[in-house]
Amino acid sequence: MTITLPLQPQEEAKLKAVARAKGLSADALVRQALNGILADASEISDSAPSGPATGALLVAAMQASPYKEMDLEAVRTPLPTRDIAF
């Protein structure tokens, strides 16, 4: 797979400077960063529950939320209706 990442000239210069300071090519520096991201992603997928998602998993996730003050109740308003003569 090929990914193209457009960089501003100053971003490219910084990337090359950091790579040079570490004794790497720009490609090798980006590969190191990507390997770190992929390692983090495998930790996330390893901790994810296996099997089908259930309502109990959703409730547990919502209870663990740091935003407990958030109101998740739907706002209910009557639907507009028209009078009908029979």
VODOGU-933657 format. One record per atom (N, C-alpha, C): residue number from 1; residue in one letter; atom name; x, y, z. Coordinates in nm, 3 decimals, decimal comma. Each point is the difference from the previous one (the first is absolute). Example, Ala and Ser with C-alpha at 12.3 -4.5 7.8 and 13.67 -1.06 7.14 Angstrom:
<pts>
(pt 1; a; N; (1,319; -0,569; 0,780)),
(pt 1; a; CA; (-0,089; 0,119; 0,000)),
(pt 1; a; C; (0,090; 0,120; 0,000)),
(pt 2; s; N; (-0,035; 0,105; -0,072)),
(pt 2; s; CA; (0,082; 0,119; 0,006)),
(pt 2; s; C; (-0,077; 0,109; 0,073)),
</pts>
This chain:
<pts>
(pt 1; m; N; (0,085; -0,117; 0,000)),
(pt 1; m; CA; (-0,085; 0,117; 0,000)),
(pt 1; m; C; (0,090; 0,124; 0,000)),
(pt 2; t; N; (-0,039; 0,098; -0,072)),
(pt 2; t; CA; (0,074; 0,125; -0,006)),
(pt 2; t; C; (-0,088; 0,111; 0,055)),
(pt 3; i; N; (0,056; 0,078; 0,090)),
(pt 3; i; CA; (-0,070; 0,115; 0,056)),
(pt 3; i; C; (0,079; 0,124; -0,037)),
(pt 4; t; N; (-0,067; 0,098; -0,057)),
(pt 4; t; CA; (0,063; 0,127; -0,034)),
(pt 4; t; C; (-0,039; 0,103; 0,104)),
(pt 5; l; N; (0,099; 0,062; 0,059)),
(pt 5; l; CA; (-0,025; 0,099; 0,103)),
(pt 5; l; C; (0,057; 0,134; -0,046)),
(pt 6; p; N; (-0,085; 0,091; -0,044)),
(pt 6; p; CA; (0,050; 0,130; -0,044)),
(pt 6; p; C; (0,054; 0,079; 0,118)),
(pt 7; l; N; (0,122; 0,050; -0,013)),
(pt 7; l; CA; (0,063; 0,079; 0,106)),
(pt 7; l; C; (0,028; 0,140; -0,052)),
(pt 8; q; N; (-0,012; 0,095; 0,090)),
(pt 8; q; CA; (0,042; 0,136; -0,031)),
(pt 8; q; C; (0,153; -0,001; -0,007)),
(pt 9; p; N; (0,060; 0,091; -0,076)),
(pt 9; p; CA; (0,147; 0,002; -0,010)),
(pt 9; p; C; (0,070; 0,007; 0,136)),
(pt 10; q; N; (-0,055; 0,078; 0,093)),
(pt 10; q; CA; (0,062; 0,010; 0,132)),
(pt 10; q; C; (-0,014; -0,130; 0,078)),
(pt 11; e; N; (-0,110; -0,073; -0,020)),
(pt 11; e; CA; (-0,018; -0,129; 0,066)),
(pt 11; e; C; (0,101; -0,102; -0,054)),
(pt 12; e; N; (0,017; 0,001; -0,130)),
(pt 12; e; CA; (0,096; -0,091; -0,062)),
(pt 12; e; C; (0,142; 0,029; 0,049)),
(pt 13; a; N; (0,034; 0,127; 0,010)),
(pt 13; a; CA; (0,134; 0,039; 0,048)),
(pt 13; a; C; (0,021; -0,046; 0,144)),
(pt 14; k; N; (-0,102; 0,017; 0,085)),
(pt 14; k; CA; (0,011; -0,044; 0,139)),
(pt 14; k; C; (0,014; -0,151; 0,009)),
(pt 15; l; N; (-0,077; -0,072; -0,080)),
(pt 15; l; CA; (0,007; -0,146; -0,001)),
(pt 15; l; C; (0,140; -0,046; -0,039)),
(pt 16; k; N; (0,055; 0,059; -0,104)),
(pt 16; k; CA; (0,134; -0,037; -0,046)),
(pt 16; k; C; (0,104; 0,035; 0,106)),
(pt 17; a; N; (-0,016; 0,114; 0,066)),
(pt 17; a; CA; (0,096; 0,042; 0,103)),
(pt 17; a; C; (-0,003; -0,095; 0,120)),
(pt 18; v; N; (-0,119; -0,040; 0,043)),
(pt 18; v; CA; (-0,012; -0,093; 0,112)),
(pt 18; v; C; (0,059; -0,134; -0,038)),
(pt 19; a; N; (-0,029; -0,047; -0,119)),
(pt 19; a; CA; (0,054; -0,128; -0,047)),
(pt 19; a; C; (0,153; 0,006; -0,004)),
(pt 20; r; N; (0,053; 0,106; -0,054)),
(pt 20; r; CA; (0,146; 0,017; -0,011)),
(pt 20; r; C; (0,063; 0,002; 0,139)),
(pt 21; a; N; (-0,065; 0,069; 0,095)),
(pt 21; a; CA; (0,052; 0,007; 0,137)),
(pt 21; a; C; (0,001; -0,137; 0,067)),
(pt 22; k; N; (-0,092; -0,087; -0,039)),
(pt 22; k; CA; (-0,006; -0,135; 0,057)),
(pt 22; k; C; (0,080; -0,100; -0,082)),
(pt 23; g; N; (0,061; 0,048; -0,109)),
(pt 23; g; CA; (0,080; -0,089; -0,085)),
(pt 23; g; C; (-0,085; -0,093; -0,084)),
(pt 24; l; N; (-0,120; 0,043; -0,034)),
(pt 24; l; CA; (-0,093; -0,081; -0,078)),
(pt 24; l; C; (-0,039; 0,072; -0,127)),
(pt 25; s; N; (-0,056; -0,076; -0,093)),
(pt 25; s; CA; (-0,063; 0,064; -0,115)),
(pt 25; s; C; (-0,139; 0,045; 0,044)),
(pt 26; a; N; (-0,061; 0,088; -0,077)),
(pt 26; a; CA; (-0,136; 0,045; 0,032)),
(pt 26; a; C; (-0,096; -0,119; -0,003)),
(pt 27; d; N; (0,019; -0,090; -0,096)),
(pt 27; d; CA; (-0,085; -0,119; -0,009)),
(pt 27; d; C; (0,011; -0,086; 0,126)),
(pt 28; a; N; (0,123; -0,019; 0,049)),
(pt 28; a; CA; (0,021; -0,083; 0,118)),
(pt 28; a; C; (-0,062; 0,065; 0,123)),
(pt 29; l; N; (0,011; 0,132; 0,010)),
(pt 29; l; CA; (-0,061; 0,072; 0,113)),
(pt 29; l; C; (-0,152; -0,016; -0,001)),
(pt 30; v; N; (-0,061; 0,015; -0,116)),
(pt 30; v; CA; (-0,145; -0,016; -0,012)),
(pt 30; v; C; (-0,039; -0,145; 0,030)),
(pt 31; r; N; (0,081; -0,095; -0,044)),
(pt 31; r; CA; (-0,027; -0,142; 0,028)),
(pt 31; r; C; (0,003; -0,024; 0,151)),
(pt 32; q; N; (0,096; 0,058; 0,071)),
(pt 32; q; CA; (0,005; -0,014; 0,146)),
(pt 32; q; C; (-0,128; 0,053; 0,065)),
(pt 33; a; N; (-0,043; 0,117; -0,045)),
(pt 33; a; CA; (-0,122; 0,058; 0,055)),
(pt 33; a; C; (-0,120; -0,089; -0,029)),
(pt 34; l; N; (-0,006; -0,053; -0,120)),
(pt 34; l; CA; (-0,110; -0,088; -0,039)),
(pt 34; l; C; (0,001; -0,128; 0,083)),
(pt 35; n; N; (0,117; -0,056; 0,024)),
(pt 35; n; CA; (0,010; -0,121; 0,083)),
(pt 35; n; C; (-0,053; 0,026; 0,140)),
(pt 36; g; N; (0,029; 0,119; 0,054)),
(pt 36; g; CA; (-0,053; 0,035; 0,132)),
(pt 36; g; C; (-0,151; 0,010; 0,000)),
(pt 37; i; N; (-0,055; 0,060; -0,104)),
(pt 37; i; CA; (-0,146; 0,013; -0,012)),
(pt 37; i; C; (-0,064; -0,137; -0,010)),
(pt 38; l; N; (0,058; -0,088; -0,083)),
(pt 38; l; CA; (-0,056; -0,134; -0,018)),
(pt 38; l; C; (0,011; -0,083; 0,127)),
(pt 39; a; N; (0,108; 0,019; 0,077)),
(pt 39; a; CA; (0,014; -0,072; 0,127)),
(pt 39; a; C; (-0,110; 0,044; 0,097)),
(pt 40; d; N; (-0,028; 0,132; 0,005)),
(pt 40; d; CA; (-0,107; 0,050; 0,085)),
(pt 40; d; C; (-0,135; -0,056; -0,046)),
(pt 41; a; N; (-0,019; -0,010; -0,131)),
(pt 41; a; CA; (-0,126; -0,051; -0,053)),
(pt 41; a; C; (-0,020; -0,145; 0,037)),
(pt 42; s; N; (0,107; -0,080; 0,002)),
(pt 42; s; CA; (-0,015; -0,141; 0,036)),
(pt 42; s; C; (-0,036; -0,013; 0,147)),
(pt 43; e; N; (0,051; 0,091; 0,085)),
(pt 43; e; CA; (-0,038; -0,002; 0,142)),
(pt 43; e; C; (-0,147; 0,033; 0,016)),
(pt 44; i; N; (-0,050; 0,092; -0,081)),
(pt 44; i; CA; (-0,142; 0,037; 0,006)),
(pt 44; i; C; (-0,086; -0,117; -0,043)),
(pt 45; s; N; (0,035; -0,065; -0,112)),
(pt 45; s; CA; (-0,081; -0,110; -0,050)),
(pt 45; s; C; (0,011; -0,122; 0,090)),
(pt 46; d; N; (0,116; -0,017; 0,069)),
(pt 46; d; CA; (0,014; -0,112; 0,092)),
(pt 46; d; C; (-0,088; 0,017; 0,123)),
(pt 47; s; N; (-0,025; 0,124; 0,040)),
(pt 47; s; CA; (-0,081; 0,024; 0,119)),
(pt 47; s; C; (-0,149; 0,008; -0,032)),
(pt 48; a; N; (-0,034; 0,004; -0,128)),
(pt 48; a; CA; (-0,141; 0,007; -0,038)),
(pt 48; a; C; (-0,068; -0,134; 0,028)),
(pt 49; p; N; (-0,123; 0,003; 0,046)),
(pt 49; p; CA; (-0,069; -0,125; 0,029)),
(pt 49; p; C; (-0,024; -0,080; -0,127)),
(pt 50; s; N; (0,011; -0,130; 0,013)),
(pt 50; s; CA; (-0,026; -0,084; -0,116)),
(pt 50; s; C; (-0,145; -0,048; 0,006)),
(pt 51; g; N; (-0,051; -0,044; -0,110)),
(pt 51; g; CA; (-0,137; -0,046; -0,005)),
(pt 51; g; C; (-0,095; 0,111; -0,039)),
(pt 52; p; N; (-0,127; -0,032; -0,009)),
(pt 52; p; CA; (-0,097; 0,101; -0,043)),
(pt 52; p; C; (-0,021; 0,107; 0,107)),
(pt 53; a; N; (-0,025; 0,121; -0,047)),
(pt 53; a; CA; (-0,028; 0,110; 0,091)),
(pt 53; a; C; (-0,138; -0,021; 0,063)),
(pt 54; t; N; (-0,010; 0,033; 0,126)),
(pt 54; t; CA; (-0,128; -0,018; 0,070)),
(pt 54; t; C; (-0,039; 0,131; 0,067)),
(pt 55; g; N; (-0,122; 0,005; 0,042)),
(pt 55; g; CA; (-0,048; 0,117; 0,073)),
(pt 55; g; C; (0,076; 0,018; 0,131)),
(pt 56; a; N; (0,040; -0,110; 0,062)),
(pt 56; a; CA; (0,074; 0,007; 0,126)),
(pt 56; a; C; (0,135; 0,068; -0,021)),
(pt 57; l; N; (0,066; -0,028; -0,114)),
(pt 57; l; CA; (0,127; 0,066; -0,032)),
(pt 57; l; C; (-0,020; 0,149; -0,019)),
(pt 58; l; N; (-0,109; 0,038; -0,064)),
(pt 58; l; CA; (-0,030; 0,141; -0,022)),
(pt 58; l; C; (-0,025; 0,070; 0,133)),
(pt 59; v; N; (-0,077; -0,062; 0,087)),
(pt 59; v; CA; (-0,029; 0,059; 0,131)),
(pt 59; v; C; (0,130; 0,016; 0,079)),
(pt 60; a; N; (0,086; -0,102; -0,003)),
(pt 60; a; CA; (0,127; 0,006; 0,073)),
(pt 60; a; C; (0,088; 0,112; -0,055)),
(pt 61; a; N; (0,003; 0,015; -0,132)),
(pt 61; a; CA; (0,081; 0,106; -0,060)),
(pt 61; a; C; (-0,054; 0,137; 0,038)),
(pt 62; m; N; (-0,132; 0,014; 0,001)),
(pt 62; m; CA; (-0,059; 0,130; 0,036)),
(pt 62; m; C; (0,023; 0,031; 0,147)),
(pt 63; q; N; (-0,005; -0,101; 0,087)),
(pt 63; q; CA; (0,024; 0,023; 0,142)),
(pt 63; q; C; (0,145; 0,037; 0,027)),
(pt 64; a; N; (0,092; -0,047; -0,085)),
(pt 64; a; CA; (0,142; 0,031; 0,017)),
(pt 64; a; C; (0,036; 0,135; -0,061)),
(pt 65; s; N; (-0,094; 0,065; -0,065)),
(pt 65; s; CA; (0,027; 0,127; -0,067)),
(pt 65; s; C; (0,039; 0,108; 0,099)),
(pt 66; p; N; (0,100; 0,081; -0,036)),
(pt 66; p; CA; (0,036; 0,112; 0,088)),
(pt 66; p; C; (-0,101; 0,115; -0,008)),
(pt 67; y; N; (-0,096; -0,010; -0,091)),
(pt 67; y; CA; (-0,099; 0,107; -0,019)),
(pt 67; y; C; (-0,134; -0,044; 0,057)),
(pt 68; k; N; (-0,001; -0,033; 0,127)),
(pt 68; k; CA; (-0,123; -0,051; 0,062)),
(pt 68; k; C; (-0,110; 0,106; 0,009)),
(pt 69; e; N; (0,038; 0,129; -0,002)),
(pt 69; e; CA; (-0,101; 0,106; 0,010)),
(pt 69; e; C; (-0,074; 0,021; -0,131)),
(pt 70; m; N; (0,045; -0,064; -0,107)),
(pt 70; m; CA; (-0,064; 0,018; -0,130)),
(pt 70; m; C; (-0,139; -0,064; 0,000)),
(pt 71; d; N; (-0,097; 0,074; -0,046)),
(pt 71; d; CA; (-0,137; -0,050; -0,006)),
(pt 71; d; C; (-0,022; -0,070; -0,133)),
(pt 72; l; N; (-0,028; -0,129; 0,006)),
(pt 72; l; CA; (-0,019; -0,077; -0,123)),
(pt 72; l; C; (-0,147; -0,023; -0,031)),
(pt 73; e; N; (-0,086; 0,059; 0,079)),
(pt 73; e; CA; (-0,143; -0,017; -0,021)),
(pt 73; e; C; (-0,043; 0,081; -0,121)),
(pt 74; a; N; (-0,077; -0,061; -0,087)),
(pt 74; a; CA; (-0,047; 0,069; -0,120)),
(pt 74; a; C; (-0,105; 0,105; 0,037)),
(pt 75; v; N; (0,006; 0,111; -0,069)),
(pt 75; v; CA; (-0,100; 0,105; 0,020)),
(pt 75; v; C; (-0,124; -0,041; -0,079)),
(pt 76; r; N; (-0,110; -0,010; 0,068)),
(pt 76; r; CA; (-0,123; -0,047; -0,065)),
(pt 76; r; C; (-0,097; 0,116; -0,013)),
(pt 77; t; N; (-0,044; 0,023; -0,121)),
(pt 77; t; CA; (-0,100; 0,104; -0,027)),
(pt 77; t; C; (-0,110; -0,063; -0,083)),
(pt 78; p; N; (-0,123; 0,050; 0,016)),
(pt 78; p; CA; (-0,109; -0,057; -0,079)),
(pt 78; p; C; (0,022; 0,029; -0,149)),
(pt 79; l; N; (-0,038; -0,096; -0,081)),
(pt 79; l; CA; (0,010; 0,018; -0,144)),
(pt 79; l; C; (-0,112; 0,093; -0,048)),
(pt 80; p; N; (0,028; 0,079; -0,102)),
(pt 80; p; CA; (-0,106; 0,087; -0,051)),
(pt 80; p; C; (-0,110; -0,084; -0,065)),
(pt 81; t; N; (-0,124; 0,037; 0,028)),
(pt 81; t; CA; (-0,114; -0,072; -0,058)),
(pt 81; t; C; (-0,099; 0,101; -0,058)),
(pt 82; r; N; (-0,086; -0,051; -0,085)),
(pt 82; r; CA; (-0,106; 0,083; -0,056)),
(pt 82; r; C; (-0,135; -0,057; 0,040)),
(pt 83; d; N; (-0,096; 0,087; 0,018)),
(pt 83; d; CA; (-0,135; -0,044; 0,029)),
(pt 83; d; C; (-0,060; -0,061; -0,126)),
(pt 84; i; N; (-0,069; -0,112; 0,019)),
(pt 84; i; CA; (-0,065; -0,066; -0,114)),
(pt 84; i; C; (-0,149; -0,009; 0,031)),
(pt 85; a; N; (-0,082; 0,042; -0,094)),
(pt 85; a; CA; (-0,145; -0,012; 0,018)),
(pt 85; a; C; (-0,046; -0,129; -0,066)),
(pt 86; f; N; (-0,073; -0,083; 0,072)),
(pt 86; f; CA; (-0,054; -0,124; -0,056)),
(pt 86; f; C; (-0,141; 0,017; -0,041)),
</pts>
